[in-house]
Amino acid sequence: MRKMIANAIQISKSAAEFSICTNTESFGSAACGFALVLSSRASAQEFAYAAEPAKKKFDTKIAELIAKYQSESKAVTAEYSAKIDELLKIATDKGNLENVLVYRAEKEWIEKGKSPTDTAASLKVVQVSRTAYEQKKKAASAGFDKAVKAAHAEYLTDLDLVVKDETKEGRLESAVKVKDLRKQVEKTLPPTSAAIDEGITDAVMADFAKARKAYTATVQEADKKLLAAIARELNEVNKSKATADQKQQEAAALNQAQELFTKKGYIPFAPRLRDDTIAYLKVLAQSDKQVESAYQKAEAQYTEAKNTAAAAALAAEMKKTRNPSVVADWDCEVPANKTKVRWTLYSDGRVTSPTSDKKIWHFDGKNFVLPPPEAKTPGGAWILTPGPSGMELTGRNSNNQIAKGKMKVD
């Protein structure tokens, strides 16, 4: 289910911006109407005050249309959810496991936006109900988009009339400002229903959304390539001339690596997968850099426009996009003094904590370089080398003492 709008709306590619508050229950109020406000790129003296009545009329109309569309969408979704609940109860009462699972997946799609894995059989179960829902949703979307376009066109016409009136009255400076405003408004379109449903509700957020989408697609493709590499090595093991015991051990290690990556996101460090792992980490680092750049650009635009609500919504989207995940969990020990350390490595390079700013881990293809946990040795590092299976470590701690460790898999 596409996300309904719950965050600030702002369109800010010109001196004029559209903005709306975050509380959807307050749409249409004077405090948070769809107000045409001044960007920080234009001073108050530059604003075309003669356009204020036309602006106010447009703001009110857009706020009303958004509130109406959200109300209609909510009602359509609630109706479909109730229908699925009804069908789920019928399937449950009949003991029809297949249909129960299909309806549960459909319910999760409605409530959480997690798309169901449709098959020919599952589509047959929900097709009639889902089609009816989608048709009603489509009708609401079409009605909103048509009404918004009409309101925008009317606003442009109203501004033309203001330009003419100001010219007739000899207020040429004002007429020029309104004309400039009209050009900006013409290029800065209000949000579409699709944009509202996706939470992409302004030009700045739309630019970030493209980077976010590219980031997600790149990471997913990298995941597929790493899994394909594991499958490739399993095939090589099966074709090798090694002994049966050697094949069994190598295959077991690769199968475990595959399972850990699929279920936990742990990346493999077995020697035969090192090149693939390094390539994977490089892709993650580059993708992370690109989406971070897009985020900083969008954040700067919102900050410039002094739109704190939109900046907060952007930060929330960024957090969801690049939420650091654990890629390895090592339990290490220094036998000489029986010191035990848990190294939790996160996908963004941080160690132990996803919010740490200073502790960064690095893997050069052979060794892990880890920052020391001991405050007394801030300049040192642990250097640990994964073993043949990729599940154990040997090396030295920041005091140059022998250390060893193993992957935590439970």
N, C-alpha and C positions, 0 to 999 in steps of 0.2 A: 504494500500500500504506500503510495507516495505520501510524503510528509506534508501535513497541512502547515500553513504559515503560523509560526509561533515566535518569530524574531523580527527585528526591526526591518522596515522596508526603506530603502533609500536609493535614489537614482542620482548619480552625481558626476556626470561627464561634462557638465556645463556649469555656468555660473549659477543657474537655477537648479534646485534639487527637489525631488519628491521625498517626503519622509513620513513615517508613521510610527506610532508607539508600539511597544512589545505586547501590551495587553489586548488580546483580541476582543475582549468584552467591552473595551472602551472605544471601539471604532465609531467614528461619527461625532465624538465629543469634541468640544472646542479645544480641549487641552492637547489632543493627539490626532486631530484630523489629518487628512492626507495633504499636509500643508506644503505649499511651494515656498521654500525658504531660501535664504541667501547663502551661497557658499562662501568660505573664507577667501576665495579668490576674487570676490567682489565686495567692495565696501558698501555701507548702508546708503551713502550718498549716490551711488551708482544705480540703485534699484529703481525700477520703473513703477513708482507709486501709483500712477494713473491706472495701472493694470490690476490694482488690488481687488476691486469688485469682481472682475472676471476670474481672477485667481481663486478668490474665495468660493465662487460659484462652482468652479471646477473641483476644488478640494473636497467640498461637501458631496458632490456627485460621486466622485471616485471612492470616498470613504463609505458611502451608502452601498455602492456596487460591490465593494470588497466584502462588507459585512453580510450582504445578501448572499453572495456566492459562497462564503464560508458556511453560512447557516444552511444553505441548500445542500452543500457537499456533506456537511455533518449529518444531515437528516438522511440523505441517500445511503451513506455509509452505515449509519445506525440501523436502517431498515434491512440492509444486506446482512449485517452482523446478526440481527435477530432471526433472519431467515436461515442462516447457517446454523445457529443454535437449535432451531426447530428441526432441521434435517439431521443434525448431529444426534439429537435425542432419539429420533426415529431409528437411526442406524444403530445406536447403542442398545435400544430396546429390542431390536431384532438380532443383536449379536453379530452384526455385519462388520467385522474387523477392518476390511479393506476400505469401506466407505467411511468408517469412523476416522481412520488415519487421514483420509483425503480431506474430510471436513475440518479436522483439527489443524491441518496444514493451511487450509483456507482461512481459518480463524486467526492463525498466527500472522498470515499475510495482512489481514484487515487491521489487526491490533498493533503489530510491531513492524510492519513493512518488510518482513522477511518473505521474499518471493518463494512460492511453493515450487517443487520440482515436478512440473507437469509431464504427464505421460498420456498416451492415447486413452488409457483406461481411466486415469484420474480426471482428465478433461471431460470425459463422457459423464462422469458423476456430477460435476459442478457446472457444466457448460450452460445449461438453461438459466440457472440462477445468476451465474457470473455475467452472462451476456446481458441480462435484464439490468443488472447493476451498472455495467459499463455503459449501456445506452443512456441511462438516466444521468450518469456522471458526465457523459459526453454532451448531453443536452444542456446541462448546467454550465459546463465550460464554454460551449459555443455561445450561449446567451450572454455570459459575462464578457467574453472577448469582443463580441459585437457591440455591446453597450459601452465598453471602455473605449473602443475605437470611435464610436459616435460622440462620446463625451470629449475626447481629445480633439476631434475635428471641430466640434462646437467651440471649444476653448480657443482654437486657432482663429476661427471666424470672429469671435468676440474681441480678440486682440487686434485683428485687422480693423475692426470698428473703432477701437480705442485710438489706434494710430491715426485714423482719418479724423476723428473728433479733435484730438490734440493738435493736429495740423491746422484744422479749421480755426481753432481758437488761438493760433499763433504760438503755441507752446512747442516749438520745434525740438528743443533739447529733450523734452519729455517724450515726444513722438519717436525720436531716434532710439531712446532707451527701450521703449515698448517694442519697437520693431526688432531691436537686438534680442530682446527677451523672447519674442515670437520665434525667431530663428533657433534659439536654444531649445525652446519647448518642442518645436517640430522635430528636432533630432533626438530628444530625450523622451522616449515612449513610456507610458505607464506599464506596469507588469501584466503579463498574460496569465491566464488561468493555469497553464502548465508551469510557469515559473513559480506561481504561488504554491501549487501543489508540491513542488520540489524543494520549496524553501529558498529558491534562487530568485530573490525578489528585487534585485537592483543590478545596475550595470557593473558595479564594483564586485559584488558577490558573484555575478555571472562569470567574470573573468577568473576569479579564484576557483569557481566550480570547474572550469575547464582544466585548470592545473590539477585540481583534486581528482578529477576523473582520469586524467592521464597518469597521475601517480598511482591510483588504485589499479588501473589496467596494467601498468608496467610491473608493479609488484606481483600481481597475479600471474603474469606471464613468466616472471622470474621464478616463482614457486613451481610452475609447471616444468620449466627447464631443469630445475634442480631435481624434481621427482623423476623426470625422464633420464637424468644422468645416473640416478640410483638404479633405475630399471636397466639402463645400458650396462652398468657394471655387474649387475646380477647376471645378465646374459653372458658377459665376458667370463665370469667365474664358472658358469655352467659349461662353457666351451673350452676352458683352460685344461691343461694337461697335469694339473696339480693332483695330489692324492685326494682320495675321497674325504679324509678328515680335514684337509686344508680347505677344500671346497665347502664343506659343511660349516666350518668356522667363519670363513669369509662371507658366505651367504647369510649366516645368522646375524653377523654384524651389520650387513647391508639391510637386511629385513628390519632389524631393530632401528637403524637410522631412518628408514622409510617410515616406520610407525611413529617414532618420536617427532619427526618433522610434520607428519600429517596430523597427529593428535595434539602435540604440544607446541609445535613451531620451532623445536630445537633443530639447529642446522648441523649437518654431519661434518666431522673432522677426521674421518678415516683417510689415510694417505692417498688412496686411489681416487678420492673425491675432492682432494685439496684444491685442484685447479678450478673445479666447478663451484666450490664453496667461495673461493676468492672472487670469482666472476660474479657470483650472487651478491656478495657483500658490496662489491663495487657498484652494482646496479642499484642496490638499496641506498647507498651513500649518495649517488648522483641524483636519484629520484627524490630523496629527502632534501637535497640542496635546492632542487628546482621548485618543489612545493613550498619550501620555506621562503624562497625568494618571492613567489607569488603571494604568499601570506603577508610578508613584510610590505610589499607594494600596496596591497589592499588596505592593510592597517594604516599605512601612511596617508592614504586618501581619506579614510574615515577620520583620522586624527586631524588632518587639515580642515576637514569639514566640521570638526567638533561634534561628530555624531558618536557619542559614547555607547549608545544602545546598539548601533550596528556593529561597532568595534567589538562589543561583548559577544554578539551573535557570531561574528567572524571567528573569534577566539574559540568559541564552543565548537564550531565546525572544524577548525584546525585540530582541536584536541581529539575529535572523533576520527578525523582523517589519519592522523599520525600518532595514534595512541601507542606508546612504546610497549613492545611485547618481549617476553623472555625468550632468548634464543639458545641459552645454555645455562645450566645450573651445576656448578662444580663444588663438591665437598672436598676440601684440601686439608692436609695435615703436615706439620713439621715434626718428624719423629724426635729430633733432638730435644725439644722442649714441650712436645705434645700440644703445640698450638694448633687449633682447628679454625678454619676459615671457610665460610660459604661465599663463593663467588657467583652471584647472579648477574648474568650478562644480558643487557637489553638491546633491542634492535637499533636504537639510536646511538649506541656507543657508550651509554652510561653503565656504571657498575653498581650493583647492590640496590640502588634506588633509582627509579625512573625519573626522579626530580633532581638528582645530583647534578651540579653544574661543573664540577672539577674532575671527578673520577671517570676516566675514559679507558676503555679496553681496546686492544689492537691485536689483530692476528695477521702475521706476515706471510702465511702459507706454511710456516713450520712451527713457530712459537707464538704463544700468547704472551703479551706484555700487559701486566696488570698493575695498577697503582697500589701502593701499600696501605693496609688498614691501620698501621701503627703510626701514631702522630710523631713518634720519635725519629722516624726515618722518612720524612716527607719527600726526599729526593730519590729514594730507591724505588725498585719495582720488582714484582714477581715475574720470573720468566719460566714458563711451563710449556712442555712439548707434549702434544697428544700422542698416544701410542697407536699401534697398528689397527686397533678396532675403532679408534676415535672416541673411546669411552673412558680412557684413563689418561692421567697426566703425570709427568715426572719433570723435575727441574729444581729451581732454587727460589727461595723467598728473597725479600728485600735486604735481608742480613746475610745473604749468600749461604744460607743453610739449605740442605737438601729438603725438598718438599715433594709430595705426591698427592694425587687426588683422583677422583672418579666422578663420572656424571651421575647426578641424582635423577633417577628415572621413575620413582614411585610418587 
